[in-house]
Amino acid sequence: MRIGNCYAGAYAGQIFGILTFADWESYGKAMQALAADAEYQRVYGELTKTFELQERYVSVVEDL
């Protein structure tokens, strides 16, 4: 998990939260676990009172 500010471009001034996974299987397992995790759901619920999710973005990167 990484959190950072955007300093330039169309999203300047916004805060980004980034989750990185080694592969699609790891991503799927993590999403299933988070959906079933009561503590995560509680924290996410608290965050949505303060922050608004405006967009989701999936990026696939290949090491060459």
mmCIF file as Biopython writes it, N, C-alpha, C and O atoms, coordinates in Angstrom:
data_model
#
loop_
_atom_site.group_PDB
_atom_site.id
_atom_site.type_symbol
_atom_site.label_atom_id
_atom_site.label_alt_id
_atom_site.label_comp_id
_atom_site.label_asym_id
_atom_site.label_entity_id
_atom_site.label_seq_id
_atom_site.pdbx_PDB_ins_code
_atom_site.Cartn_x
_atom_site.Cartn_y
_atom_site.Cartn_z
_atom_site.occupancy
_atom_site.B_iso_or_equiv
_atom_site.auth_seq_id
_atom_site.auth_asym_id
_atom_site.pdbx_PDB_model_num
ATOM 1   N N  . MET A ? 1  ? 0.850   -1.172  0.000   1.0 0.0 1  A 1 
ATOM 2   C CA . MET A ? 1  ? 0.000   0.000   0.000   1.0 0.0 1  A 1 
ATOM 3   C C  . MET A ? 1  ? 0.882   1.217   0.000   1.0 0.0 1  A 1 
ATOM 4   O O  . MET A ? 1  ? 1.802   1.330   0.811   1.0 0.0 1  A 1 
ATOM 5   N N  . ARG A ? 2  ? 0.610   2.118   -0.896  1.0 0.0 2  A 1 
ATOM 6   C CA . ARG A ? 2  ? 1.313   3.399   -0.953  1.0 0.0 2  A 1 
ATOM 7   C C  . ARG A ? 2  ? 0.271   4.511   -1.012  1.0 0.0 2  A 1 
ATOM 8   O O  . ARG A ? 2  ? -0.782  4.360   -1.631  1.0 0.0 2  A 1 
ATOM 9   N N  . ILE A ? 3  ? 0.573   5.601   -0.374  1.0 0.0 3  A 1 
ATOM 10  C CA . ILE A ? 3  ? -0.286  6.782   -0.422  1.0 0.0 3  A 1 
ATOM 11  C C  . ILE A ? 3  ? 0.600   7.965   -0.769  1.0 0.0 3  A 1 
ATOM 12  O O  . ILE A ? 3  ? 1.685   8.121   -0.209  1.0 0.0 3  A 1 
ATOM 13  N N  . GLY A ? 4  ? 0.140   8.793   -1.689  1.0 0.0 4  A 1 
ATOM 14  C CA . GLY A ? 4  ? 0.942   9.944   -2.072  1.0 0.0 4  A 1 
ATOM 15  C C  . GLY A ? 4  ? 0.098   11.022  -2.710  1.0 0.0 4  A 1 
ATOM 16  O O  . GLY A ? 4  ? -1.043  10.793  -3.111  1.0 0.0 4  A 1 
ATOM 17  N N  . ASN A ? 5  ? 0.680   12.198  -2.794  1.0 0.0 5  A 1 
ATOM 18  C CA . ASN A ? 5  ? 0.032   13.358  -3.404  1.0 0.0 5  A 1 
ATOM 19  C C  . ASN A ? 5  ? 0.429   13.470  -4.865  1.0 0.0 5  A 1 
ATOM 20  O O  . ASN A ? 5  ? 1.550   13.123  -5.238  1.0 0.0 5  A 1 
ATOM 21  N N  . CYS A ? 6  ? -0.482  13.949  -5.684  1.0 0.0 6  A 1 
ATOM 22  C CA . CYS A ? 6  ? -0.191  14.236  -7.089  1.0 0.0 6  A 1 
ATOM 23  C C  . CYS A ? 6  ? 0.134   15.721  -7.190  1.0 0.0 6  A 1 
ATOM 24  O O  . CYS A ? 6  ? -0.635  16.562  -6.725  1.0 0.0 6  A 1 
ATOM 25  N N  . TYR A ? 7  ? 1.269   16.042  -7.797  1.0 0.0 7  A 1 
ATOM 26  C CA . TYR A ? 7  ? 1.734   17.429  -7.837  1.0 0.0 7  A 1 
ATOM 27  C C  . TYR A ? 7  ? 1.578   18.110  -9.198  1.0 0.0 7  A 1 
ATOM 28  O O  . TYR A ? 7  ? 1.755   19.324  -9.297  1.0 0.0 7  A 1 
ATOM 29  N N  . ALA A ? 8  ? 1.252   17.354  -10.242 1.0 0.0 8  A 1 
ATOM 30  C CA . ALA A ? 8  ? 1.141   17.963  -11.568 1.0 0.0 8  A 1 
ATOM 31  C C  . ALA A ? 8  ? 0.069   17.249  -12.372 1.0 0.0 8  A 1 
ATOM 32  O O  . ALA A ? 8  ? -0.286  16.106  -12.080 1.0 0.0 8  A 1 
ATOM 33  N N  . GLY A ? 9  ? -0.441  17.929  -13.382 1.0 0.0 9  A 1 
ATOM 34  C CA . GLY A ? 9  ? -1.401  17.316  -14.287 1.0 0.0 9  A 1 
ATOM 35  C C  . GLY A ? 9  ? -2.840  17.474  -13.832 1.0 0.0 9  A 1 
ATOM 36  O O  . GLY A ? 9  ? -3.157  18.270  -12.948 1.0 0.0 9  A 1 
ATOM 37  N N  . ALA A ? 10 ? -3.695  16.693  -14.463 1.0 0.0 10 A 1 
ATOM 38  C CA . ALA A ? 10 ? -5.137  16.807  -14.239 1.0 0.0 10 A 1 
ATOM 39  C C  . ALA A ? 10 ? -5.550  16.467  -12.804 1.0 0.0 10 A 1 
ATOM 40  O O  . ALA A ? 10 ? -6.591  16.928  -12.336 1.0 0.0 10 A 1 
ATOM 41  N N  . TYR A ? 11 ? -4.752  15.673  -12.113 1.0 0.0 11 A 1 
ATOM 42  C CA . TYR A ? 11 ? -5.106  15.255  -10.755 1.0 0.0 11 A 1 
ATOM 43  C C  . TYR A ? 11 ? -4.286  15.969  -9.678  1.0 0.0 11 A 1 
ATOM 44  O O  . TYR A ? 11 ? -4.240  15.522  -8.532  1.0 0.0 11 A 1 
ATOM 45  N N  . ALA A ? 12 ? -3.648  17.062  -10.042 1.0 0.0 12 A 1 
ATOM 46  C CA . ALA A ? 12 ? -2.820  17.815  -9.087  1.0 0.0 12 A 1 
ATOM 47  C C  . ALA A ? 12 ? -3.634  18.177  -7.845  1.0 0.0 12 A 1 
ATOM 48  O O  . ALA A ? 12 ? -4.777  18.625  -7.937  1.0 0.0 12 A 1 
ATOM 49  N N  . GLY A ? 13 ? -3.015  17.970  -6.680  1.0 0.0 13 A 1 
ATOM 50  C CA . GLY A ? 13 ? -3.667  18.286  -5.417  1.0 0.0 13 A 1 
ATOM 51  C C  . GLY A ? 13 ? -4.456  17.137  -4.815  1.0 0.0 13 A 1 
ATOM 52  O O  . GLY A ? 13 ? -4.909  17.227  -3.674  1.0 0.0 13 A 1 
ATOM 53  N N  . GLN A ? 14 ? -4.624  16.060  -5.567  1.0 0.0 14 A 1 
ATOM 54  C CA . GLN A ? 14 ? -5.376  14.924  -5.048  1.0 0.0 14 A 1 
ATOM 55  C C  . GLN A ? 14 ? -4.437  13.914  -4.399  1.0 0.0 14 A 1 
ATOM 56  O O  . GLN A ? 14 ? -3.237  13.898  -4.673  1.0 0.0 14 A 1 
ATOM 57  N N  . ILE A ? 15 ? -4.996  13.077  -3.540  1.0 0.0 15 A 1 
ATOM 58  C CA . ILE A ? 15 ? -4.239  12.038  -2.842  1.0 0.0 15 A 1 
ATOM 59  C C  . ILE A ? 15 ? -4.558  10.704  -3.501  1.0 0.0 15 A 1 
ATOM 60  O O  . ILE A ? 15 ? -5.719  10.391  -3.766  1.0 0.0 15 A 1 
ATOM 61  N N  . PHE A ? 16 ? -3.516  9.923   -3.761  1.0 0.0 16 A 1 
ATOM 62  C CA . PHE A ? 16 ? -3.666  8.615   -4.377  1.0 0.0 16 A 1 
ATOM 63  C C  . PHE A ? 16 ? -3.322  7.515   -3.387  1.0 0.0 16 A 1 
ATOM 64  O O  . PHE A ? 16 ? -2.357  7.635   -2.631  1.0 0.0 16 A 1 
ATOM 65  N N  . GLY A ? 17 ? -4.096  6.456   -3.387  1.0 0.0 17 A 1 
ATOM 66  C CA . GLY A ? 17 ? -3.778  5.237   -2.654  1.0 0.0 17 A 1 
ATOM 67  C C  . GLY A ? 17 ? -3.519  4.151   -3.681  1.0 0.0 17 A 1 
ATOM 68  O O  . GLY A ? 17 ? -4.331  3.950   -4.584  1.0 0.0 17 A 1 
ATOM 69  N N  . ILE A ? 18 ? -2.397  3.445   -3.560  1.0 0.0 18 A 1 
ATOM 70  C CA . ILE A ? 18 ? -1.997  2.479   -4.576  1.0 0.0 18 A 1 
ATOM 71  C C  . ILE A ? 18 ? -1.723  1.120   -3.930  1.0 0.0 18 A 1 
ATOM 72  O O  . ILE A ? 18 ? -0.949  1.016   -2.979  1.0 0.0 18 A 1 
ATOM 73  N N  . LEU A ? 19 ? -2.362  0.095   -4.457  1.0 0.0 19 A 1 
ATOM 74  C CA . LEU A ? 19 ? -2.098  -1.286  -4.060  1.0 0.0 19 A 1 
ATOM 75  C C  . LEU A ? 19 ? -1.400  -1.975  -5.227  1.0 0.0 19 A 1 
ATOM 76  O O  . LEU A ? 19 ? -1.841  -1.851  -6.370  1.0 0.0 19 A 1 
ATOM 77  N N  . THR A ? 20 ? -0.323  -2.696  -4.956  1.0 0.0 20 A 1 
ATOM 78  C CA . THR A ? 20 ? 0.435   -3.384  -5.995  1.0 0.0 20 A 1 
ATOM 79  C C  . THR A ? 20 ? 0.456   -4.883  -5.696  1.0 0.0 20 A 1 
ATOM 80  O O  . THR A ? 20 ? 0.673   -5.294  -4.556  1.0 0.0 20 A 1 
ATOM 81  N N  . PHE A ? 21 ? 0.227   -5.691  -6.728  1.0 0.0 21 A 1 
ATOM 82  C CA . PHE A ? 21 ? 0.210   -7.145  -6.579  1.0 0.0 21 A 1 
ATOM 83  C C  . PHE A ? 21 ? 1.139   -7.780  -7.606  1.0 0.0 21 A 1 
ATOM 84  O O  . PHE A ? 21 ? 1.337   -7.240  -8.694  1.0 0.0 21 A 1 
ATOM 85  N N  . ALA A ? 22 ? 1.702   -8.924  -7.252  1.0 0.0 22 A 1 
ATOM 86  C CA . ALA A ? 22 ? 2.652   -9.614  -8.131  1.0 0.0 22 A 1 
ATOM 87  C C  . ALA A ? 22 ? 1.971   -10.202 -9.371  1.0 0.0 22 A 1 
ATOM 88  O O  . ALA A ? 22 ? 2.582   -10.278 -10.438 1.0 0.0 22 A 1 
ATOM 89  N N  . ASP A ? 23 ? 0.708   -10.617 -9.232  1.0 0.0 23 A 1 
ATOM 90  C CA . ASP A ? 23 ? 0.008   -11.240 -10.350 1.0 0.0 23 A 1 
ATOM 91  C C  . ASP A ? 23 ? -1.503  -11.185 -10.087 1.0 0.0 23 A 1 
ATOM 92  O O  . ASP A ? 23 ? -1.949  -10.755 -9.023  1.0 0.0 23 A 1 
ATOM 93  N N  . TRP A ? 24 ? -2.285  -11.638 -11.095 1.0 0.0 24 A 1 
ATOM 94  C CA . TRP A ? 24 ? -3.742  -11.587 -10.981 1.0 0.0 24 A 1 
ATOM 95  C C  . TRP A ? 24 ? -4.255  -12.503 -9.878  1.0 0.0 24 A 1 
ATOM 96  O O  . TRP A ? 24 ? -5.244  -12.181 -9.219  1.0 0.0 24 A 1 
ATOM 97  N N  . GLU A ? 25 ? -3.602  -13.633 -9.668  1.0 0.0 25 A 1 
ATOM 98  C CA . GLU A ? 25 ? -4.036  -14.542 -8.609  1.0 0.0 25 A 1 
ATOM 99  C C  . GLU A ? 25 ? -3.906  -13.877 -7.242  1.0 0.0 25 A 1 
ATOM 100 O O  . GLU A ? 25 ? -4.813  -13.973 -6.415  1.0 0.0 25 A 1 
ATOM 101 N N  . SER A ? 26 ? -2.791  -13.209 -7.005  1.0 0.0 26 A 1 
ATOM 102 C CA . SER A ? 26 ? -2.580  -12.489 -5.740  1.0 0.0 26 A 1 
ATOM 103 C C  . SER A ? 26 ? -3.609  -11.383 -5.569  1.0 0.0 26 A 1 
ATOM 104 O O  . SER A ? 26 ? -4.133  -11.179 -4.473  1.0 0.0 26 A 1 
ATOM 105 N N  . TYR A ? 27 ? -3.899  -10.667 -6.653  1.0 0.0 27 A 1 
ATOM 106 C CA . TYR A ? 27 ? -4.905  -9.609  -6.623  1.0 0.0 27 A 1 
ATOM 107 C C  . TYR A ? 27 ? -6.273  -10.185 -6.236  1.0 0.0 27 A 1 
ATOM 108 O O  . TYR A ? 27 ? -6.952  -9.648  -5.361  1.0 0.0 27 A 1 
ATOM 109 N N  . GLY A ? 28 ? -6.668  -11.277 -6.890  1.0 0.0 28 A 1 
ATOM 110 C CA . GLY A ? 28 ? -7.970  -11.891 -6.612  1.0 0.0 28 A 1 
ATOM 111 C C  . GLY A ? 28 ? -8.092  -12.361 -5.167  1.0 0.0 28 A 1 
ATOM 112 O O  . GLY A ? 28 ? -9.113  -12.135 -4.518  1.0 0.0 28 A 1 
ATOM 113 N N  . LYS A ? 29 ? -7.056  -13.010 -4.673  1.0 0.0 29 A 1 
ATOM 114 C CA . LYS A ? 29 ? -7.076  -13.480 -3.286  1.0 0.0 29 A 1 
ATOM 115 C C  . LYS A ? 29 ? -7.171  -12.313 -2.308  1.0 0.0 29 A 1 
ATOM 116 O O  . LYS A ? 29 ? -7.903  -12.380 -1.321  1.0 0.0 29 A 1 
ATOM 117 N N  . ALA A ? 30 ? -6.433  -11.250 -2.587  1.0 0.0 30 A 1 
ATOM 118 C CA . ALA A ? 30 ? -6.460  -10.079 -1.707  1.0 0.0 30 A 1 
ATOM 119 C C  . ALA A ? 30 ? -7.835  -9.418  -1.707  1.0 0.0 30 A 1 
ATOM 120 O O  . ALA A ? 30 ? -8.339  -9.043  -0.648  1.0 0.0 30 A 1 
ATOM 121 N N  . MET A ? 31 ? -8.445  -9.270  -2.876  1.0 0.0 31 A 1 
ATOM 122 C CA . MET A ? 31 ? -9.769  -8.643  -2.956  1.0 0.0 31 A 1 
ATOM 123 C C  . MET A ? 31 ? -10.813 -9.481  -2.237  1.0 0.0 31 A 1 
ATOM 124 O O  . MET A ? 31 ? -11.688 -8.929  -1.570  1.0 0.0 31 A 1 
ATOM 125 N N  . GLN A ? 32 ? -10.741 -10.807 -2.357  1.0 0.0 32 A 1 
ATOM 126 C CA . GLN A ? 32 ? -11.674 -11.680 -1.644  1.0 0.0 32 A 1 
ATOM 127 C C  . GLN A ? 32 ? -11.475 -11.564 -0.139  1.0 0.0 32 A 1 
ATOM 128 O O  . GLN A ? 32 ? -12.445 -11.509 0.618   1.0 0.0 32 A 1 
ATOM 129 N N  . ALA A ? 33 ? -10.229 -11.528 0.291   1.0 0.0 33 A 1 
ATOM 130 C CA . ALA A ? 33 ? -9.938  -11.420 1.726   1.0 0.0 33 A 1 
ATOM 131 C C  . ALA A ? 33 ? -10.422 -10.083 2.283   1.0 0.0 33 A 1 
ATOM 132 O O  . ALA A ? 33 ? -10.997 -10.037 3.370   1.0 0.0 33 A 1 
ATOM 133 N N  . LEU A ? 34 ? -10.190 -8.990  1.543   1.0 0.0 34 A 1 
ATOM 134 C CA . LEU A ? 34 ? -10.629 -7.677  2.021   1.0 0.0 34 A 1 
ATOM 135 C C  . LEU A ? 34 ? -12.150 -7.590  2.095   1.0 0.0 34 A 1 
ATOM 136 O O  . LEU A ? 34 ? -12.695 -6.993  3.024   1.0 0.0 34 A 1 
ATOM 137 N N  . ALA A ? 35 ? -12.827 -8.175  1.132   1.0 0.0 35 A 1 
ATOM 138 C CA . ALA A ? 35 ? -14.295 -8.154  1.124   1.0 0.0 35 A 1 
ATOM 139 C C  . ALA A ? 35 ? -14.866 -8.890  2.331   1.0 0.0 35 A 1 
ATOM 140 O O  . ALA A ? 35 ? -15.967 -8.576  2.785   1.0 0.0 35 A 1 
ATOM 141 N N  . ALA A ? 36 ? -14.123 -9.873  2.857   1.0 0.0 36 A 1 
ATOM 142 C CA . ALA A ? 36 ? -14.607 -10.664 3.983   1.0 0.0 36 A 1 
ATOM 143 C C  . ALA A ? 36 ? -14.053 -10.184 5.327   1.0 0.0 36 A 1 
ATOM 144 O O  . ALA A ? 36 ? -14.416 -10.728 6.369   1.0 0.0 36 A 1 
ATOM 145 N N  . ASP A ? 37 ? -13.187 -9.179  5.317   1.0 0.0 37 A 1 
ATOM 146 C CA . ASP A ? 37 ? -12.511 -8.718  6.536   1.0 0.0 37 A 1 
ATOM 147 C C  . ASP A ? 37 ? -13.305 -7.598  7.208   1.0 0.0 37 A 1 
ATOM 148 O O  . ASP A ? 37 ? -13.413 -6.497  6.670   1.0 0.0 37 A 1 
ATOM 149 N N  . ALA A ? 38 ? -13.857 -7.885  8.383   1.0 0.0 38 A 1 
ATOM 150 C CA . ALA A ? 38 ? -14.703 -6.913  9.088   1.0 0.0 38 A 1 
ATOM 151 C C  . ALA A ? 38 ? -13.929 -5.649  9.475   1.0 0.0 38 A 1 
ATOM 152 O O  . ALA A ? 38 ? -14.472 -4.547  9.394   1.0 0.0 38 A 1 
ATOM 153 N N  . GLU A ? 39 ? -12.682 -5.794  9.890   1.0 0.0 39 A 1 
ATOM 154 C CA . GLU A ? 39 ? -11.878 -4.625  10.282  1.0 0.0 39 A 1 
ATOM 155 C C  . GLU A ? 39 ? -11.606 -3.732  9.080   1.0 0.0 39 A 1 
ATOM 156 O O  . GLU A ? 39 ? -11.684 -2.509  9.190   1.0 0.0 39 A 1 
ATOM 157 N N  . TYR A ? 40 ? -11.286 -4.330  7.929   1.0 0.0 40 A 1 
ATOM 158 C CA . TYR A ? 40 ? -11.085 -3.548  6.704   1.0 0.0 40 A 1 
ATOM 159 C C  . TYR A ? 40 ? -12.372 -2.810  6.335   1.0 0.0 40 A 1 
ATOM 160 O O  . TYR A ? 40 ? -12.334 -1.627  5.996   1.0 0.0 40 A 1 
ATOM 161 N N  . GLN A ? 41 ? -13.493 -3.495  6.400   1.0 0.0 41 A 1 
ATOM 162 C CA . GLN A ? 41 ? -14.778 -2.873  6.073   1.0 0.0 41 A 1 
ATOM 163 C C  . GLN A ? 41 ? -15.069 -1.701  7.015   1.0 0.0 41 A 1 
ATOM 164 O O  . GLN A ? 41 ? -15.597 -0.675  6.586   1.0 0.0 41 A 1 
ATOM 165 N N  . ARG A ? 42 ? -14.725 -1.852  8.296   1.0 0.0 42 A 1 
ATOM 166 C CA . ARG A ? 42 ? -14.938 -0.774  9.260   1.0 0.0 42 A 1 
ATOM 167 C C  . ARG A ? 42 ? -14.066 0.439   8.916   1.0 0.0 42 A 1 
ATOM 168 O O  . ARG A ? 42 ? -14.553 1.569   8.886   1.0 0.0 42 A 1 
ATOM 169 N N  . VAL A ? 43 ? -12.774 0.198   8.656   1.0 0.0 43 A 1 
ATOM 170 C CA . VAL A ? 43 ? -11.849 1.289   8.318   1.0 0.0 43 A 1 
ATOM 171 C C  . VAL A ? 43 ? -12.275 1.959   7.012   1.0 0.0 43 A 1 
ATOM 172 O O  . VAL A ? 43 ? -12.278 3.186   6.916   1.0 0.0 43 A 1 
ATOM 173 N N  . TYR A ? 44 ? -12.634 1.159   6.008   1.0 0.0 44 A 1 
ATOM 174 C CA . TYR A ? 44 ? -13.081 1.708   4.728   1.0 0.0 44 A 1 
ATOM 175 C C  . TYR A ? 44 ? -14.332 2.569   4.921   1.0 0.0 44 A 1 
ATOM 176 O O  . TYR A ? 44 ? -14.461 3.633   4.316   1.0 0.0 44 A 1 
ATOM 177 N N  . GLY A ? 45 ? -15.242 2.106   5.760   1.0 0.0 45 A 1 
ATOM 178 C CA . GLY A ? 45 ? -16.448 2.877   6.062   1.0 0.0 45 A 1 
ATOM 179 C C  . GLY A ? 45 ? -16.136 4.216   6.708   1.0 0.0 45 A 1 
ATOM 180 O O  . GLY A ? 45 ? -16.768 5.223   6.392   1.0 0.0 45 A 1 
ATOM 181 N N  . GLU A ? 46 ? -15.165 4.231   7.610   1.0 0.0 46 A 1 
ATOM 182 C CA . GLU A ? 46 ? -14.749 5.493   8.243   1.0 0.0 46 A 1 
ATOM 183 C C  . GLU A ? 46 ? -14.112 6.425   7.217   1.0 0.0 46 A 1 
ATOM 184 O O  . GLU A ? 46 ? -14.381 7.626   7.219   1.0 0.0 46 A 1 
ATOM 185 N N  . LEU A ? 47 ? -13.269 5.877   6.341   1.0 0.0 47 A 1 
ATOM 186 C CA . LEU A ? 47 ? -12.602 6.707   5.331   1.0 0.0 47 A 1 
ATOM 187 C C  . LEU A ? 47 ? -13.595 7.332   4.362   1.0 0.0 47 A 1 
ATOM 188 O O  . LEU A ? 47 ? -13.413 8.473   3.936   1.0 0.0 47 A 1 
ATOM 189 N N  . THR A ? 48 ? -14.645 6.591   4.011   1.0 0.0 48 A 1 
ATOM 190 C CA . THR A ? 48 ? -15.610 7.131   3.052   1.0 0.0 48 A 1 
ATOM 191 C C  . THR A ? 48 ? -16.436 8.277   3.632   1.0 0.0 48 A 1 
ATOM 192 O O  . THR A ? 48 ? -17.127 8.981   2.896   1.0 0.0 48 A 1 
ATOM 193 N N  . LYS A ? 49 ? -16.366 8.464   4.941   1.0 0.0 49 A 1 
ATOM 194 C CA . LYS A ? 49 ? -17.024 9.625   5.539   1.0 0.0 49 A 1 
ATOM 195 C C  . LYS A ? 49 ? -16.220 10.894  5.282   1.0 0.0 49 A 1 
ATOM 196 O O  . LYS A ? 49 ? -16.765 11.997  5.309   1.0 0.0 49 A 1 
ATOM 197 N N  . THR A ? 50 ? -14.920 10.733  5.033   1.0 0.0 50 A 1 
ATOM 198 C CA . THR A ? 50 ? -14.025 11.869  4.836   1.0 0.0 50 A 1 
ATOM 199 C C  . THR A ? 50 ? -13.590 12.023  3.384   1.0 0.0 50 A 1 
ATOM 200 O O  . THR A ? 50 ? -13.469 13.140  2.881   1.0 0.0 50 A 1 
ATOM 201 N N  . PHE A ? 51 ? -13.353 10.886  2.707   1.0 0.0 51 A 1 
ATOM 202 C CA . PHE A ? 51 ? -12.828 10.901  1.341   1.0 0.0 51 A 1 
ATOM 203 C C  . PHE A ? 51 ? -13.830 10.286  0.389   1.0 0.0 51 A 1 
ATOM 204 O O  . PHE A ? 51 ? -14.591 9.394   0.763   1.0 0.0 51 A 1 
ATOM 205 N N  . GLU A ? 52 ? -13.829 10.762  -0.838  1.0 0.0 52 A 1 
ATOM 206 C CA . GLU A ? 52 ? -14.713 10.239  -1.871  1.0 0.0 52 A 1 
ATOM 207 C C  . GLU A ? 52 ? -13.888 9.498   -2.916  1.0 0.0 52 A 1 
ATOM 208 O O  . GLU A ? 52 ? -12.955 10.068  -3.483  1.0 0.0 52 A 1 
ATOM 209 N N  . LEU A ? 53 ? -14.220 8.225   -3.182  1.0 0.0 53 A 1 
ATOM 210 C CA . LEU A ? 53 ? -13.577 7.484   -4.249  1.0 0.0 53 A 1 
ATOM 211 C C  . LEU A ? 53 ? -14.081 8.053   -5.568  1.0 0.0 53 A 1 
ATOM 212 O O  . LEU A ? 53 ? -15.277 7.993   -5.855  1.0 0.0 53 A 1 
ATOM 213 N N  . GLN A ? 54 ? -13.176 8.605   -6.370  1.0 0.0 54 A 1 
ATOM 214 C CA . GLN A ? 54 ? -13.577 9.251   -7.608  1.0 0.0 54 A 1 
ATOM 215 C C  . GLN A ? 54 ? -13.281 8.406   -8.841  1.0 0.0 54 A 1 
ATOM 216 O O  . GLN A ? 54 ? -13.913 8.578   -9.883  1.0 0.0 54 A 1 
ATOM 217 N N  . GLU A ? 55 ? -12.333 7.505   -8.721  1.0 0.0 55 A 1 
ATOM 218 C CA . GLU A ? 55 ? -11.946 6.735   -9.899  1.0 0.0 55 A 1 
ATOM 219 C C  . GLU A ? 55 ? -11.145 5.517   -9.475  1.0 0.0 55 A 1 
ATOM 220 O O  . GLU A ? 55 ? -10.436 5.553   -8.469  1.0 0.0 55 A 1 
ATOM 221 N N  . ARG A ? 56 ? -11.256 4.446   -10.238 1.0 0.0 56 A 1 
ATOM 222 C CA . ARG A ? 56 ? -10.412 3.267   -10.053 1.0 0.0 56 A 1 
ATOM 223 C C  . ARG A ? 56 ? -9.625  3.085   -11.334 1.0 0.0 56 A 1 
ATOM 224 O O  . ARG A ? 56 ? -10.111 3.368   -12.429 1.0 0.0 56 A 1 
ATOM 225 N N  . TYR A ? 57 ? -8.414  2.611   -11.179 1.0 0.0 57 A 1 
ATOM 226 C CA . TYR A ? 57 ? -7.534  2.457   -12.330 1.0 0.0 57 A 1 
ATOM 227 C C  . TYR A ? 57 ? -6.747  1.175   -12.163 1.0 0.0 57 A 1 
ATOM 228 O O  . TYR A ? 57 ? -6.125  0.969   -11.120 1.0 0.0 57 A 1 
ATOM 229 N N  . VAL A ? 58 ? -6.757  0.311   -13.160 1.0 0.0 58 A 1 
ATOM 230 C CA . VAL A ? 58 ? -5.971  -0.914  -13.135 1.0 0.0 58 A 1 
ATOM 231 C C  . VAL A ? 58 ? -4.882  -0.785  -14.186 1.0 0.0 58 A 1 
ATOM 232 O O  . VAL A ? 58 ? -5.164  -0.491  -15.347 1.0 0.0 58 A 1 
ATOM 233 N N  . SER A ? 59 ? -3.650  -1.002  -13.781 1.0 0.0 59 A 1 
ATOM 234 C CA . SER A ? 59 ? -2.511  -0.922  -14.689 1.0 0.0 59 A 1 
ATOM 235 C C  . SER A ? 59 ? -1.776  -2.257  -14.652 1.0 0.0 59 A 1 
ATOM 236 O O  . SER A ? 59 ? -1.463  -2.771  -13.578 1.0 0.0 59 A 1 
ATOM 237 N N  . VAL A ? 60 ? -1.506  -2.809  -15.818 1.0 0.0 60 A 1 
ATOM 238 C CA . VAL A ? 60 ? -0.754  -4.051  -15.910 1.0 0.0 60 A 1 
ATOM 239 C C  . VAL A ? 60 ? 0.620   -3.700  -16.451 1.0 0.0 60 A 1 
ATOM 240 O O  . VAL A ? 60 ? 0.742   -3.065  -17.498 1.0 0.0 60 A 1 
ATOM 241 N N  . VAL A ? 61 ? 1.663   -4.121  -15.723 1.0 0.0 61 A 1 
ATOM 242 C CA . VAL A ? 61 ? 3.034   -3.790  -16.096 1.0 0.0 61 A 1 
ATOM 243 C C  . VAL A ? 61 ? 3.798   -5.075  -16.394 1.0 0.0 61 A 1 
ATOM 244 O O  . VAL A ? 61 ? 3.711   -6.039  -15.633 1.0 0.0 61 A 1 
ATOM 245 N N  . GLU A ? 62 ? 4.537   -5.096  -17.483 1.0 0.0 62 A 1 
ATOM 246 C CA . GLU A ? 62 ? 5.367   -6.237  -17.843 1.0 0.0 62 A 1 
ATOM 247 C C  . GLU A ? 62 ? 6.832   -5.837  -17.731 1.0 0.0 62 A 1 
ATOM 248 O O  . GLU A ? 62 ? 7.250   -4.832  -18.305 1.0 0.0 62 A 1 
ATOM 249 N N  . ASP A ? 63 ? 7.613   -6.624  -16.990 1.0 0.0 63 A 1 
ATOM 250 C CA . ASP A ? 63 ? 9.057   -6.398  -16.941 1.0 0.0 63 A 1 
ATOM 251 C C  . ASP A ? 63 ? 9.667   -6.961  -18.218 1.0 0.0 63 A 1 
ATOM 252 O O  . ASP A ? 63 ? 9.404   -8.103  -18.596 1.0 0.0 63 A 1 
ATOM 253 N N  . LEU A ? 64 ? 10.476  -6.153  -18.870 1.0 0.0 64 A 1 
ATOM 254 C CA . LEU A ? 64 ? 11.108  -6.601  -20.118 1.0 0.0 64 A 1 
ATOM 255 C C  . LEU A ? 64 ? 12.565  -6.934  -19.905 1.0 0.0 64 A 1 
ATOM 256 O O  . LEU A ? 64 ? 13.252  -7.327  -20.847 1.0 0.0 64 A 1 
#
